């Protein structure tokens, strides 16, 4: 007796590596790439795209799509068709508001998909202090006032009130 066995190839889902980490400085530009987290001795020339595999397409020449499915309600990030995480809305990315964002990202080959979490750490940047506007008793801002003083004025003559500055960066407030 002769047997004929037919093996039919079935589509297997592309798979993202688990628990990937990325980092970016606060106040980036829109469309700026979000980079891998590197440690000493790691080659930074390697690609920053998401790490994923497809058993049927080792060269990844097929058509794939990536999507952030949760963890980004402010739509700060997007993912390109090559798996690169990009900044979509720079105005919403601030270390003082959020030190890290945990995204759930899905890759799909059009028929099957899989998801994994990607943590994006936001690195703090030293920002200039901001002048606080003086307010009156009702809480309304008082317009900026220019003052003149005669150069022959007596020592310690009052010129005006001190303006208060606010600095969100803790490292600037530490004694040196």
DANORZI-V836816 format. One record per helix or strand. SS is the DSSP state (H for helix, E for strand). FROM is the first residue (numbers start at 1). TO is the last residue. Records with the same first field share a line. If there is no record, write none. Layout:
SS = FROM-TO ; FROM-TO
This chain:
E = 15-16 ; 20-25 ; 33-33 ; 35-36 ; 52-53 ; 65-70 ; 77-79 ; 85-87 ; 100-108 ; 113-123 ; 130-131 ; 135-135 ; 141-141 ; 165-166
H = 90-92 ; 170-173
